[in-house]
Amino acid sequence: MTEPDLRLRAVVPAPLKVAFEALTDPAALRVWLTEHADVDLPGTYEFWGRSTPDGAEPHQRVLHVDERTIRFAWTVDGVESTVQFELADDEDGTLVTLSQSDLPGFSEVLAGTAGARGALQTFWSLAIANLADYLAGRELTPKCDFTSAELHASVVIDAAPDKVFESMTRPEQFRQWFGANVDIEPYVGGRFAMGGFELDPEGARFVEFEPGRKATLRWGDGQTDSWELEGSDGKTRLTVMQSGFDPANPPYPGWAGWLGGIAALRRYHELPRWRSIWRQVEVAGVPEGIMAIDQ
């Protein structure tokens, strides 16, 4: 495999054999990964569906399989790349390493010109987060629907709205669960910038900010991100929405990234001895200072 453009390492709470079964059992894949899967190793490893980029049909081809590794070619938007899952024992379960080559440049992804290939990094981040929750017996986070321009999802978090809102708007807490550096000015008109104001002086602006209830960010291109929180019995129903974009080119990379973040936010509040599942996130071309993964 050539040097990958993406490398994700995460610890999932299961022995290696159980984790490998979750990666190779088509019934399991249909729960945590996407709608359709067909696996008959060593010859077939296919998945497709609306929760898969360019997922109308399967486009995978097995390259190598052993008791710890699955490597396959995956053609997305006519471009073939190499994907590899590699498993290793870890004191907290199994270390899953996902790598992929031949991805579009980060600048293309930000500009919205990378097509379905632009969402591969956040597709895998969300998938691995759901794999971890699947193996823990937890409820999964909604997947990204790559066939819809309605970007809207709701989850229930076992924490009070004030606590959830605080963790989404205080930089030191946001950094912990999301795994990215951020600067936040928590008031209407205040800025929100991934990577901090040094990397993005303008960022997005809060056009709504009601502590414990809701917030809306507006970006320079007119796109908005909204969070609404509703409390009941000590829990929070969090609804996130994106709007204001070209419906012919929905911002799936960012949306899948937010969904992966919500999976992390749920674990942050719900696990008594919380620790991020992520051990490494490397994405070619991402400016230094954005990612914040504590080993």
BELTA-V681927 format. One record per residue. RES is the residue in one small letter. SS is DSSP state (H for helix, E for strand, L for the rest). D_FIRST is the distance of its C-alpha to the first C-alpha in Angstrom with 2 decimals. Layout:
# BELTA-V681927
RES&SS&D_FIRST  RES&SS&D_FIRST
This chain:
# BELTA-V681927
m&L&0.00  t&L&3.81  e&L&6.59  p&L&7.64  d&L&11.18  l&E&12.28  r&E&12.44  l&E&15.42  r&E&16.95  a&E&20.17  v&E&22.59  v&E&24.07  p&L&27.47  a&L&26.94  p&L&26.10  l&H&22.61  k&H&23.91  v&H&25.53  a&H&22.54  f&H&20.39  e&H&23.30  a&H&23.35  l&H&19.75  t&H&20.61  d&L&24.31  p&H&24.95  a&H&28.20  a&H&26.59  l&H&23.93  r&H&26.93  v&H&28.44  w&H&25.87  l&L&23.26  t&L&25.00  e&L&27.85  h&E&26.39  a&E&23.94  d&E&23.69  v&E&21.87  d&E&22.45  l&L&19.65  p&L&18.05  g&L&18.76  t&E&19.15  y&E&17.73  e&E&19.38  f&E&20.99  w&E&23.12  g&L&26.33  r&L&27.94  s&L&25.98  t&L&22.65  p&L&21.82  d&L&22.66  g&L&23.55  a&L&26.41  e&L&24.48  p&L&21.33  h&L&18.31  q&E&15.60  r&E&14.25  v&E&13.08  l&E&10.10  h&E&10.71  v&E&13.51  d&L&15.33  e&L&17.96  r&L&15.81  t&E&12.51  i&E&12.02  r&E&8.89  f&E&10.13  a&E&10.32  w&E&13.09  t&E&15.38  v&E&17.62  d&L&20.43  g&L&19.20  v&E&15.81  e&E&12.69  s&E&9.81  t&E&7.03  v&E&8.68  q&E&8.57  f&E&11.89  e&E&12.45  l&E&16.15  a&E&18.28  d&E&22.06  d&E&23.90  e&L&27.64  d&L&27.90  g&E&25.92  t&E&22.17  l&E&19.50  v&E&17.03  t&E&13.77  l&E&12.36  s&E&9.43  q&E&8.91  s&L&7.90  d&L&10.63  l&L&13.58  p&L&17.08  g&L&18.70  f&H&20.80  s&H&23.92  e&H&23.37  v&H&23.11  l&H&26.29  a&H&28.07  g&L&27.45  t&L&26.07  a&L&22.49  g&H&23.66  a&H&22.06  r&H&18.64  g&H&20.48  a&H&21.08  l&H&17.60  q&H&17.55  t&H&21.06  f&H&20.62  w&H&18.13  s&H&20.40  l&H&23.37  a&H&21.74  i&H&20.83  a&H&24.36  n&H&25.84  l&H&23.90  a&H&25.49  d&H&28.87  y&H&28.59  l&H&28.07  a&H&30.96  g&L&33.22  r&L&33.66  e&L&34.29  l&L&31.26  t&L&31.06  p&L&31.48  k&L&28.39  c&L&28.00  d&L&29.56  f&L&27.70  t&L&30.66  s&L&33.39  a&L&34.83  e&L&36.65  l&E&34.75  h&E&36.77  a&E&36.18  s&E&38.37  v&E&37.81  v&E&40.31  i&E&39.79  d&L&41.92  a&L&43.38  a&L&46.23  p&H&45.74  d&H&46.81  k&H&44.14  v&H&41.37  f&H&42.59  e&H&42.83  s&H&39.23  m&H&38.14  t&H&40.33  r&L&40.37  p&H&37.57  e&H&37.28  q&H&36.92  f&H&34.64  r&H&32.23  q&H&32.21  w&H&31.35  f&H&29.33  g&L&27.20  a&E&28.07  n&L&30.81  v&E&33.63  d&E&37.17  i&E&39.74  e&L&43.40  p&L&44.76  y&L&47.53  v&L&48.24  g&L&47.26  g&L&44.92  r&E&41.39  f&E&38.04  a&E&35.02  m&E&31.45  g&L&30.57  g&L&34.30  f&L&36.97  e&L&35.81  l&L&32.63  d&L&34.47  p&L&38.25  e&L&39.33  g&L&36.91  a&E&38.40  r&E&42.04  f&E&43.66  v&E&46.18  e&E&47.03  f&E&47.07  e&E&49.09  p&L&48.17  g&L&47.45  r&L&47.66  k&E&45.47  a&E&43.71  t&E&42.49  l&E&40.31  r&E&40.57  w&L&37.98  g&L&38.85  d&L&37.88  g&L&40.24  q&L&37.75  t&E&39.02  d&E&37.60  s&E&40.25  w&E&40.57  e&E&43.55  l&E&44.52  e&E&47.17  g&E&48.40  s&E&49.83  d&L&50.69  g&L&48.74  k&E&45.54  t&E&44.04  r&E&42.96  l&E&40.53  t&E&40.06  v&E&37.62  m&E&37.78  q&E&36.42  s&E&38.60  g&L&39.66  f&L&36.57  d&L&36.35  p&H&36.23  a&H&34.43  n&H&31.48  p&L&31.41  p&L&29.47  y&H&27.08  p&H&24.52  g&H&27.40  w&H&29.05  a&H&26.11  g&H&25.84  w&H&29.53  l&H&29.22  g&H&26.54  g&H&28.98  i&H&31.80  a&H&30.01  a&H&29.82  l&H&33.44  r&H&34.64  r&H&33.15  y&H&34.57  h&H&38.05  e&H&38.01  l&L&36.46  p&L&39.09  r&L&36.72  w&L&34.18  r&L&30.97  s&L&28.04  i&L&25.15  w&E&22.70  r&E&21.42  q&E&18.91  v&E&18.35  e&E&16.29  v&E&16.37  a&L&15.82  g&L&19.30  v&L&21.38  p&L&24.42  e&L&24.99  g&L&27.63  i&L&26.79  m&E&24.79  a&L&26.80  i&L&25.03  d&L&27.19  q&L&25.44
